[in-house]
């Protein structure tokens, strides 16, 4: 039973690591990615993506150093992915990392709705941002429960 629980924990944490790493890596070429997403079309999403692409393109042409902030965002995601190697290797000893991850997933919601409102981000995009927390908490919570079963002394 312990082997099965340990394997499940490793799978859940690997999902989190891959998700964080991919979201970090894809933040580096944001202008190129947006260029691929925009195109002829209608609707709120297409309008929003076109607006964002034009803003990023213009900003990069005029003030390229501002994209350095996005580079740091990408770096932070990659470093957070590295953080989860601890619980991947030693789940019970590093359960605090799982707890930290769950807190971060919940904290996405107030950030998206407060800062998103202040910055004029459309509600549909804020919901997309919130989906990262809503989806990310699932493997983290499943890991947390499995770690508690694996090591009941931590309760």
N, C-alpha and C positions, 0 to 999 in steps of 0.2 A: 504493500500500500504506500509506503514512504517513497519508493521509487516512482510510482505513478504520480503522486503529488508533486514530487520534485520535477519530474518531466513536464507536467502541466505548468508549473511556475515558470520554468525555463521558456516554454512556448509563449506564454503571456508576456513575459518581460522582453523576449526577442521581438514580439510584435511592437511593443512600445519603443524599443531601440530603433527598429527599422523606420517606424513612423516619424520619430524625432529626427533621425539622420536624413531621411528623404525630404522632410519639410525644410530642414536646414540647407541641404545642398541645392534645392530648387529655389531658394531665396537669392542665391548669387546672380543667376542670369535673368532677373525679373523682367527687364525690358524685352529681351528676346522671347521669353515665354509669353508675355502679353501680346507681342506682335503676332504670335501664332494663334492666339485665342480670338483676337478681334477680326471682324470681317463684315461683309454685308449682312445685314439682318436688322431685325427690329426687336423691340422688347426692352424691358428695364435692365436685364442682365447684360445684353449686348451694349446698350448705351453706357452702362456703368463701366464695363471693361474698356470700351473705347475711350471714355473720359480718363480713366486711370492710365491707360497706355500713353495718351497724349501728354498727360502731366509728367509721367516718368521720363518719357522721351525728351520733352522740353527741358525738364530739370537736369537731366544727364548732359544735354548739349550745353546748357548755360552754367550749371553748378554741379559738375560731376562728383565732387567730393561729398555731396549730400547722400549719395548712394552708399557711402562708407557706413552709414547707420544701418542700412539693410544688410551689409556684410557682417556687421556685429550681431544682428539678429540671427543670421545664418549660423555664425560661429556659436552663439549661445545655444541654439538647438542641437548642434553637433556635440557640444560639451555636455548638455543635459543627457544626450544619448549615452555618452561615455559614463556619466554618473550611474546609469542603470546597470553597468557591468558588475558593480558590487553585489546587488541583490541577485543578479544572474548566477554569480559564482557561489555566494553565501547568503541565501534568502533570509534566514532567520536573523542573522547577524546584522543585516542591512534593511530590515523592515521599515526603518525610518525613511528610506529613500522612496519606498512605495507610498508611504503616508504623505510625504512631500509631493509626490506626483499627483496624488488624489486631491490634495489641497490646491495645487496649481490648476488642475482641471476645473475645479469648482470656481476658482478665482477668475477664470476666463469670462464667466457670465457678467459679473459687475463691471469688469473692464470694458467688455464689448458694448454693454448698454450705456455706461456712463461716458467713457471716452468716445465711443462711437457716435453718441448723440452730440457731444460737444464738437466733434470734428465733421459732423454732417454726413456720416456713413449711412447709407440706406439700410433700413431694417432687414431686408432680405440678406444683405451681406453680413450684418451683425449676427444673424442666425447661422450663417455658414461658419463664421468664426466660432460661435458657441458650439457648433457640432464637433469641433476638435476636442473640446472638453468633455462633451457628452459621450463621444465615442472612446476617447482616450481613457476615461475613468473605468470603462468596462474591464479591459485586461488587467488594469491596476487593482481594481477591487477583487477580481477573481484571484489574482496573485496573493493579495492580502489575506483573503479567506483561506486559501490553500496553505499559506505560511502558518497561519494560526492553527490549522489542523495538524500540520507537520510538527509544530512546536507549541503545544498547548500551555507551556509554562509562561509564555509571553502575554497571556491574557490578563 
